[in-house]
Amino acid sequence: MAGPDGVVIIGAGMGGLSAAVLLAARGIPVTVVERMAAPGGKLRTVDVAGVAVDAGPTVFTHRPVFERIFADAGANLDDHLTLVKSTRLARHAWQDGSALDLWGDHARSRDAVAQFAGPSEAEGWERFQREAARIWNALETRFMESPAMNPIGLTLKYAPFHLHEMFAINPFQTLWKALGSYFRDPRLHQLYGRYATYTGADPFQASATLMLIAHLEARGVWLVDGGMHEVARQLAALAQRLGVQFHYNAHVSEILVRGGRAAGVKLASGEDILANDILSNGDISALADGKFGPAAAHAVTGVKPRDRSLSALVTMMTADASGFDLDRHNVFFSTDYAAEFRQIFGDQRLPAEPSIYVCAQDRGIHGLSGGPERFQLIVNAPATGDMRPPNEEEMAQCQTSTLAVLARCGLILRPTATVPVGPAMFEALFPSSGGALYGRASHGWQASFRRPGSKTKLPGLWVASGSAHPGAGVPMAALSGRLASAAILKARGLIRTFHPTATAGGMSTPKATADNMG
């Protein structure tokens, strides 16, 4: 048990696991309480006719974030995970029969765009990539790797000599409108508009700042041997070696408060686990909705249903595939992107003709072994899991439309077994989210500032998740865990400040300076 000087972490998602490792590496007793049977949170697998299929995030990027977590615990990432850098970032297809591969090599991608859409579009692609890199570099250390701040705080990070860099992040224009400055080909416009969905946003409402995702992806995509859930398993194993105690299939019914401070958790079994600090690694709205008691409910502000990010209709399947040469990551586009997002965000229903992401999980490392392959298909959906979620008939109709879009793009899937998961199931897995998979939608220039930081209004209660600062996605959730662990250590007087430091690969990260370091 954590004990009065320890930390209890509610949830073994990426933010919770990262914080557990970093705190335990500093000698802090840590107990992780997870209501599921295994670590990972959204990084999970499901059983499809006896076969484990990844059911959560499928793309591994921003490798230096994870290298540093392992290094801070005295370990080496490559000793725990087998990562293979992908030469092809993704394969994209449209219903007119056209297709475009983007590559890890910049020049190869540029040549592919030129062949696909002509030299003028390749020139626009070059300008777009430069702008995406400029936005990333302007925000990486000043915002994403720094504690949460308001707009004034961010402005001060640039003042007085670098204010031009702040305005270069283009927060006031929508992504869709900004893309029109770079691409005249509607297919490229659609392809890069899709990057908004990586944070659960509508490209027609999202800030153009999200262009930075293109730069993050261009820095490298890796395939994880064993699947993405292996990342969670290895972080949990590292945490255990550092002394972290895990309680699985254990539900927290209340955060205990004593003397106006979080002091422990009560489990549904009736057991109390006392601690000096509590870190919630779940959706922010679960706290705000009182899922952990009335005292914790006042500690944060939840996300209103109208501000939620995307949910999804995710279908894990085994299937025989033919007619289209799949890679690991594949995207098949609808013919009317504006209608697709109007139906999702405006009408709050599944799209009549969806765009589909297909992860062919058996492609890319070991090659196909014969027989049905493992697939994960993702269709964007409204986060209405706690209101009016799609019913079985609507989900079945969407799945039929999905297979039809794939067929028009040339891909024939013949499922042998399927496990669909929609907004209602995501709400059950991640309560109070409505099934939203990314927290608050990144709509408008203020959205990022509305994500809570590590510290809550209740002393001793902290948060780390994809619904908190700095945002959604596996590496951002890991950074959230790092920021929360640093905040806890700072509150205990073990860290004075942060200093930017260069690490392998050229990434700048905040370096903790401890008062008691020799």
BAKESE-107824 format. One record per residue (C-alpha): y, x, z; residue in three letters. Coordinates in pm, whole numbers, padded with zeros to 5 digits. Example, Ala and Ser with C-alpha at 12.3 -4.5 7.8 and 13.67 -1.06 7.14 Angstrom:
// residues 2
{{-00450 01230 00780} ala}
{{-00106 01367 00714} ser}
This chain:
// residues 518
{{00000 00000 00000} met}
{{00353 00112 -00071} ala}
{{00468 00107 00291} gly}
{{00822 00071 00427} pro}
{{00942 00382 00239} asp}
{{00770 00299 -00086} gly}
{{00836 00094 -00399} val}
{{00651 -00216 -00515} val}
{{00664 -00274 -00890} ile}
{{00595 -00629 -01008} ile}
{{00430 -00593 -01347} gly}
{{00252 -00314 -01534} ala}
{{00443 -00343 -01860} gly}
{{00603 -00045 -02028} met}
{{00909 -00046 -01802} gly}
{{00699 -00077 -01487} gly}
{{00454 00195 -01590} leu}
{{00731 00437 -01685} ser}
{{00908 00381 -01354} ala}
{{00582 00414 -01161} ala}
{{00507 00753 -01317} val}
{{00859 00888 -01267} leu}
{{00889 00769 -00908} leu}
{{00544 00891 -00809} ala}
{{00619 01228 -00968} ala}
{{00903 01258 -00716} arg}
{{00672 01184 -00424} gly}
{{00764 00818 -00375} ile}
{{00472 00592 -00270} pro}
{{00433 00328 -00541} val}
{{00225 00010 -00562} thr}
{{00205 -00185 -00886} val}
{{00112 -00553 -00870} val}
{{00000 -00702 -01203} glu}
{{-00121 -01057 -01253} arg}
{{-00318 -00967 -01565} met}
{{-00649 -00781 -01560} ala}
{{-00518 -00463 -01727} ala}
{{-00195 -00266 -01768} pro}
{{00040 -00304 -02062} gly}
{{00220 -00638 -02039} gly}
{{00294 -00722 -02402} lys}
{{00095 -00411 -02498} leu}
{{-00237 -00590 -02476} arg}
{{-00551 -00663 -02671} thr}
{{-00743 -00984 -02725} val}
{{-01108 -01035 -02795} asp}
{{-01176 -01170 -03143} val}
{{-01547 -01244 -03180} ala}
{{-01636 -00946 -02964} gly}
{{-01382 -00710 -03122} val}
{{-01069 -00587 -02939} ala}
{{-00757 -00644 -03153} val}
{{-00408 -00524 -03057} asp}
{{-00204 -00836 -02978} ala}
{{00135 -00686 -02898} gly}
{{00371 -00424 -03042} pro}
{{00208 -00219 -03317} thr}
{{00466 00048 -03405} val}
{{00509 00372 -03208} phe}
{{00852 00531 -03253} thr}
{{01095 00745 -03051} his}
{{00822 00985 -02946} arg}
{{01056 01210 -02735} pro}
{{01101 00927 -02482} val}
{{00731 00942 -02402} phe}
{{00707 01319 -02423} glu}
{{00964 01343 -02147} arg}
{{00793 01086 -01923} ile}
{{00473 01287 -01936} phe}
{{00660 01618 -01897} ala}
{{00846 01492 -01589} asp}
{{00506 01419 -01437} ala}
{{00379 01768 -01517} gly}
{{00169 01650 -01811} ala}
{{00165 01686 -02188} asn}
{{00172 01379 -02409} leu}
{{-00064 01533 -02663} asp}
{{-00327 01592 -02396} asp}
{{-00344 01217 -02332} his}
{{-00271 01048 -02664} leu}
{{-00379 01129 -03016} thr}
{{-00078 01052 -03233} leu}
{{-00085 01083 -03611} val}
{{00249 01083 -03788} lys}
{{00251 00824 -04061} ser}
{{00359 00947 -04404} thr}
{{00432 00589 -04512} arg}
{{00660 00388 -04283} leu}
{{00568 00049 -04428} ala}
{{00468 -00132 -04746} arg}
{{00684 -00429 -04853} his}
{{00596 -00701 -05101} ala}
{{00764 -01001 -05262} trp}
{{00626 -01308 -05432} gln}
{{00754 -01196 -05774} asp}
{{00490 -00922 -05765} gly}
{{00726 -00636 -05677} ser}
{{00651 -00394 -05393} ala}
{{00827 -00103 -05223} leu}
{{00693 00168 -04996} asp}
{{00926 00345 -04756} leu}
{{00825 00693 -04646} trp}
{{00877 00930 -04358} gly}
{{01022 01176 -04609} asp}
{{01385 01090 -04688} his}
{{01385 01214 -05046} ala}
{{01063 01032 -05124} arg}
{{01207 00705 -04994} ser}
{{01523 00754 -05198} arg}
{{01321 00814 -05512} asp}
{{01112 00506 -05437} ala}
{{01424 00291 -05401} val}
{{01566 00431 -05726} ala}
{{01247 00350 -05913} gln}
{{01231 00007 -05750} phe}
{{01592 -00108 -05794} ala}
{{01782 00154 -05990} gly}
{{02004 00458 -05918} pro}
{{02303 00258 -05792} ser}
{{02086 00094 -05525} glu}
{{01950 00435 -05429} ala}
{{02309 00554 -05382} glu}
{{02376 00251 -05161} gly}
{{02058 00329 -04970} trp}
{{02186 00683 -04903} glu}
{{02515 00547 -04770} arg}
{{02327 00296 -04555} phe}
{{02106 00567 -04406} gln}
{{02411 00782 -04323} arg}
{{02579 00486 -04153} glu}
{{02264 00399 -03957} ala}
{{02242 00760 -03836} ala}
{{02610 00760 -03739} arg}
{{02566 00444 -03531} ile}
{{02253 00583 -03363} trp}
{{02423 00911 -03275} asn}
{{02726 00727 -03139} ala}
{{02516 00517 -02900} leu}
{{02207 00718 -02810} glu}
{{02333 00906 -02504} thr}
{{02653 00712 -02435} arg}
{{02487 00370 -02416} phe}
{{02110 00350 -02458} met}
{{02028 00635 -02221} glu}
{{02306 00558 -01975} ser}
{{02318 00293 -01702} pro}
{{02438 -00049 -01817} ala}
{{02812 -00084 -01856} met}
{{03077 -00328 -01973} asn}
{{03288 -00282 -02289} pro}
{{03559 -00099 -02095} ile}
{{03302 00143 -01956} gly}
{{03172 00215 -02306} leu}
{{03526 00265 -02435} thr}
{{03588 00524 -02164} leu}
{{03281 00714 -02281} lys}
{{03459 00773 -02614} tyr}
{{03820 00810 -02498} ala}
{{04042 00975 -02582} pro}
{{03912 01191 -02868} phe}
{{03611 00999 -03001} his}
{{03730 00639 -03025} leu}
{{03671 00649 -03400} his}
{{03301 00693 -03327} glu}
{{03299 00379 -03114} met}
{{03453 00167 -03388} phe}
{{03204 00312 -03635} ala}
{{02920 00121 -03465} ile}
{{03050 -00194 -03642} asn}
{{02987 -00448 -03363} pro}
{{03204 -00730 -03499} phe}
{{03039 -00777 -03838} gln}
{{02702 -00942 -03887} thr}
{{02414 -00733 -04011} leu}
{{02366 -00955 -04313} trp}
{{02727 -00925 -04423} lys}
{{02734 -00549 -04365} ala}
{{02424 -00499 -04575} leu}
{{02610 -00650 -04870} gly}
{{02826 -00337 -04872} ser}
{{02523 -00123 -04950} tyr}
{{02278 -00337 -05148} phe}
{{02322 -00571 -05443} arg}
{{01950 -00613 -05496} asp}
{{01852 -00919 -05288} pro}
{{01514 -00769 -05205} arg}
{{01668 -00463 -05036} leu}
{{01918 -00690 -04862} his}
{{01626 -00891 -04727} gln}
{{01418 -00585 -04635} leu}
{{01690 -00430 -04420} tyr}
{{01800 -00766 -04283} gly}
{{01452 -00787 -04133} arg}
{{01541 -00504 -03895} tyr}
{{01728 -00759 -03683} ala}
{{01395 -00923 -03605} thr}
{{01275 -00598 -03443} tyr}
{{01495 -00703 -03150} thr}
{{01421 -01074 -03192} gly}
{{01749 -01155 -03366} ala}
{{01862 -01354 -03669} asp}
{{02003 -01117 -03935} pro}
{{02268 -01378 -04017} phe}
{{02394 -01373 -03656} gln}
{{02302 -01023 -03535} ala}
{{02559 -00748 -03501} ser}
{{02565 -00484 -03775} ala}
{{02511 -00230 -03498} thr}
{{02139 -00302 -03540} leu}
{{02148 -00088 -03853} met}
{{02061 00194 -03614} leu}
{{01699 00072 -03611} ile}
{{01659 00204 -03964} ala}
{{01750 00551 -03841} his}
{{01509 00533 -03549} leu}
{{01227 00438 -03786} glu}
{{01324 00710 -04032} ala}
{{01290 00967 -03753} arg}
{{00920 00898 -03745} gly}
{{00646 00641 -03700} val}
{{00319 00744 -03539} trp}
{{-00025 00586 -03539} leu}
{{-00196 00579 -03200} val}
{{-00567 00652 -03201} asp}
{{-00724 00369 -03004} gly}
{{-00436 00130 -03070} gly}
{{-00102 00076 -02902} met}
{{-00265 -00048 -02583} his}
{{-00388 00309 -02536} glu}
{{-00027 00409 -02455} val}
{{-00030 00173 -02157} ala}
{{-00377 00283 -02048} arg}
{{-00281 00649 -02048} gln}
{{00044 00590 -01859} leu}
{{-00147 00388 -01598} ala}
{{-00409 00664 -01569} ala}
{{-00134 00924 -01522} leu}
{{00029 00708 -01257} ala}
{{-00301 00674 -01072} gln}
{{-00348 01051 -01072} arg}
{{-00004 01073 -00913} leu}
{{-00117 00837 -00635} gly}
{{00011 00503 -00762} val}
{{-00199 00208 -00642} gln}
{{-00262 -00076 -00886} phe}
{{-00350 -00433 -00792} his}
{{-00469 -00629 -01096} tyr}
{{-00528 -01004 -01112} asn}
{{-00273 -01025 -00829} ala}
{{00013 -01274 -00850} his}
{{00342 -01226 -00663} val}
{{00458 -01560 -00524} ser}
{{00771 -01439 -00346} glu}
{{00997 -01141 -00300} ile}
{{01045 -01098 00073} leu}
{{01398 -01056 00202} val}
{{01492 -00924 00545} arg}
{{01842 -00857 00668} gly}
{{01988 -00941 00330} gly}
{{01769 -00685 00148} arg}
{{01450 -00701 -00056} ala}
{{01176 -00582 00176} ala}
{{00843 -00651 00007} gly}
{{00639 -00907 -00181} val}
{{00407 -01189 -00083} lys}
{{00099 -01234 -00297} leu}
{{-00052 -01570 -00383} ala}
{{-00347 -01462 -00167} ser}
{{-00114 -01462 00134} gly}
{{-00100 -01083 00167} glu}
{{00237 -00918 00230} asp}
{{00315 -00575 00085} ile}
{{00622 -00422 00245} leu}
{{00844 -00171 00069} ala}
{{01191 -00025 00073} asn}
{{01254 -00120 -00289} asp}
{{01117 -00382 -00529} ile}
{{01125 -00332 -00905} leu}
{{01070 -00641 -01119} ser}
{{00913 -00560 -01455} asn}
{{00912 -00910 -01601} gly}
{{01144 -01132 -01795} asp}
{{01482 -01154 -01623} ile}
{{01471 -01533 -01637} ser}
{{01161 -01543 -01415} ala}
{{01374 -01405 -01133} leu}
{{01667 -01635 -01211} ala}
{{01442 -01943 -01229} asp}
{{01313 -01885 -00877} gly}
{{00962 -01776 -00971} lys}
{{00987 -01517 -00693} phe}
{{01174 -01725 -00438} gly}
{{01530 -01850 -00387} pro}
{{01677 -01524 -00261} ala}
{{01575 -01335 -00572} ala}
{{01697 -01621 -00793} ala}
{{02057 -01541 -00704} his}
{{02016 -01172 -00782} ala}
{{02039 -01199 -01162} val}
{{02160 -01433 -01434} thr}
{{01892 -01572 -01661} gly}
{{01902 -01628 -02035} val}
{{01990 -01980 -02149} lys}
{{01752 -02131 -02404} pro}
{{02018 -02122 -02678} arg}
{{02056 -01744 -02626} asp}
{{01688 -01657 -02644} arg}
{{01545 -01416 -02897} ser}
{{01261 -01494 -03132} leu}
{{00915 -01594 -03028} ser}
{{00627 -01569 -03273} ala}
{{00312 -01723 -03405} leu}
{{00078 -01425 -03379} val}
{{-00270 -01448 -03525} thr}
{{-00526 -01186 -03436} met}
{{-00818 -01197 -03676} met}
{{-01109 -01025 -03833} thr}
{{-01112 -01079 -04206} ala}
{{-01214 -00949 -04546} asp}
{{-00914 -00842 -04752} ala}
{{-00879 -00803 -05126} ser}
{{-00624 -00800 -05408} gly}
{{-00350 -00592 -05239} phe}
{{-00365 -00229 -05131} asp}
{{-00273 -00258 -04765} leu}
{{-00134 00017 -04545} asp}
{{-00121 00004 -04164} arg}
{{00221 -00170 -04163} his}
{{00294 -00433 -04429} asn}
{{00567 -00695 -04474} val}
{{00547 -00992 -04711} phe}
{{00873 -01178 -04771} phe}
{{00966 -01544 -04814} ser}
{{01173 -01654 -05113} thr}
{{01457 -01803 -04905} asp}
{{01549 -01590 -04603} tyr}
{{01850 -01803 -04504} ala}
{{01638 -02118 -04493} ala}
{{01371 -01941 -04292} glu}
{{01613 -01848 -04014} phe}
{{01795 -02182 -04023} arg}
{{01463 -02351 -03953} gln}
{{01380 -02112 -03668} ile}
{{01715 -02087 -03487} phe}
{{01885 -02405 -03610} gly}
{{01603 -02659 -03636} asp}
{{01392 -02491 -03366} gln}
{{01074 -02516 -03570} arg}
{{00828 -02295 -03752} leu}
{{00944 -02194 -04099} pro}
{{00803 -02386 -04394} ala}
{{00764 -02063 -04591} glu}
{{00748 -01765 -04355} pro}
{{00787 -01394 -04398} ser}
{{00483 -01220 -04253} ile}
{{00419 -00886 -04091} tyr}
{{00058 -00773 -04130} val}
{{-00081 -00489 -03922} cys}
{{-00406 -00369 -04075} ala}
{{-00534 -00197 -03763} gln}
{{-00826 -00017 -03922} asp}
{{-00615 00161 -04182} arg}
{{-00441 00492 -04143} gly}
{{-00645 00721 -03913} ile}
{{-01021 00699 -03949} his}
{{-01048 00490 -04263} gly}
{{-01244 00174 -04323} leu}
{{-01603 00160 -04205} ser}
{{-01712 -00150 -04397} gly}
{{-01729 -00512 -04290} gly}
{{-01439 -00731 -04175} pro}
{{-01117 -00556 -04073} glu}
{{-00897 -00619 -03772} arg}
{{-00558 -00774 -03842} phe}
{{-00254 -00891 -03654} gln}
{{-00027 -01132 -03843} leu}
{{00319 -01210 -03707} ile}
{{00539 -01501 -03815} val}
{{00875 -01549 -03644} asn}
{{00905 -01866 -03435} ala}
{{01156 -02037 -03204} pro}
{{01136 -01965 -02831} ala}
{{01057 -02323 -02731} thr}
{{00742 -02255 -02531} gly}
{{00875 -02436 -02224} asp}
{{01040 -02721 -02417} met}
{{00885 -02850 -02738} arg}
{{00652 -02578 -02863} pro}
{{00477 -02611 -03199} pro}
{{00170 -02830 -03164} asn}
{{-00173 -02747 -03303} glu}
{{-00110 -02930 -03628} glu}
{{00220 -02749 -03687} glu}
{{00063 -02413 -03608} met}
{{-00227 -02484 -03843} ala}
{{00016 -02584 -04119} gln}
{{00212 -02262 -04066} cys}
{{-00106 -02057 -04085} gln}
{{-00193 -02228 -04414} thr}
{{00156 -02147 -04546} ser}
{{00114 -01790 -04425} thr}
{{-00206 -01735 -04621} leu}
{{-00043 -01897 -04925} ala}
{{00256 -01657 -04914} val}
{{00018 -01362 -04881} leu}
{{-00182 -01488 -05177} ala}
{{00131 -01519 -05393} arg}
{{00208 -01156 -05304} cys}
{{-00142 -01061 -05413} gly}
{{-00323 -01039 -05079} leu}
{{-00629 -01256 -05022} ile}
{{-00746 -01274 -04659} leu}
{{-01077 -01441 -04579} arg}
{{-01083 -01474 -04198} pro}
{{-01416 -01450 -04018} thr}
{{-01263 -01517 -03674} ala}
{{-00908 -01592 -03553} thr}
{{-00717 -01613 -03224} val}
{{-00369 -01764 -03267} pro}
{{-00101 -01727 -02999} val}
{{00220 -01927 -03017} gly}
{{00535 -01981 -02808} pro}
{{00359 -02196 -02544} ala}
{{00099 -01926 -02477} met}
{{00367 -01658 -02463} phe}
{{00553 -01871 -02209} glu}
{{00232 -01892 -02002} ala}
{{00186 -01515 -02025} leu}
{{00552 -01434 -01955} phe}
{{00694 -01723 -01749} pro}
{{01050 -01851 -01794} ser}
{{01088 -01669 -02125} ser}
{{01019 -01980 -02333} gly}
{{00799 -01745 -02531} gly}
{{01094 -01524 -02630} ala}
{{00952 -01176 -02684} leu}
{{01274 -00973 -02671} tyr}
{{01488 -01126 -02395} gly}
{{01838 -01223 -02506} arg}
{{01900 -01236 -02881} ala}
{{02133 -00964 -03011} ser}
{{02379 -01215 -03154} his}
{{02745 -01121 -03139} gly}
{{02915 -00806 -03020} trp}
{{02884 -00893 -02649} gln}
{{02506 -00951 -02641} ala}
{{02409 -00596 -02542} ser}
{{02657 -00601 -02253} phe}
{{02502 -00920 -02119} arg}
{{02167 -00759 -02058} arg}
{{02139 -00673 -01689} pro}
{{02129 -00315 -01571} gly}
{{01881 -00175 -01321} ser}
{{02068 -00289 -01011} lys}
{{02075 -00656 -00908} thr}
{{02296 -00848 -00666} lys}
{{02022 -00830 -00401} leu}
{{02009 -00485 -00238} pro}
{{01673 -00323 -00281} gly}
{{01582 -00534 -00588} leu}
{{01585 -00362 -00927} trp}
{{01482 -00462 -01277} val}
{{01329 -00285 -01576} ala}
{{01200 -00459 -01888} ser}
{{01267 -00532 -02252} gly}
{{01494 -00815 -02137} ser}
{{01713 -00569 -01944} ala}
{{01933 -00281 -02059} his}
{{01903 -00099 -02298} pro}
{{01704 -00360 -02492} gly}
{{01379 -00472 -02647} ala}
{{01100 -00265 -02797} gly}
{{00847 -00024 -02650} val}
{{01071 00287 -02627} pro}
{{01368 00086 -02498} met}
{{01149 -00072 -02227} ala}
{{01034 00277 -02132} ala}
{{01397 00388 -02111} leu}
{{01466 00085 -01893} ser}
{{01197 00209 -01655} gly}
{{01350 00556 -01654} arg}
{{01696 00418 -01577} leu}
{{01558 00201 -01295} ala}
{{01367 00487 -01138} ser}
{{01679 00705 -01153} ala}
{{01885 00427 -00993} ala}
{{01636 00395 -00708} ile}
{{01632 00770 -00651} leu}
{{02011 00783 -00663} lys}
{{02035 00503 -00406} ala}
{{01809 00709 -00181} arg}
{{02031 01014 -00221} gly}
{{01776 01204 -00428} leu}
{{01983 01218 -00747} ile}
{{02349 01302 -00779} arg}
{{02426 01240 -01143} thr}
{{02308 01258 -01502} phe}
{{02370 01538 -01747} his}
{{02289 01522 -02119} pro}
{{02033 01783 -02217} thr}
{{01872 01869 -02547} ala}
{{01496 01836 -02568} thr}
{{01238 01923 -02827} ala}
{{01298 01735 -03146} gly}
{{01675 01731 -03102} gly}
{{01692 01423 -02880} met}
{{01959 01422 -02611} ser}
{{01845 01263 -02287} thr}
{{01990 01220 -01939} pro}
{{01867 01491 -01706} lys}
{{01844 01404 -01338} ala}
{{01989 01653 -01094} thr}
{{01838 01625 -00745} ala}
{{02017 01723 -00427} asp}
{{01703 01881 -00284} asn}
{{01600 02081 -00592} met}
{{01568 02450 -00521} gly}
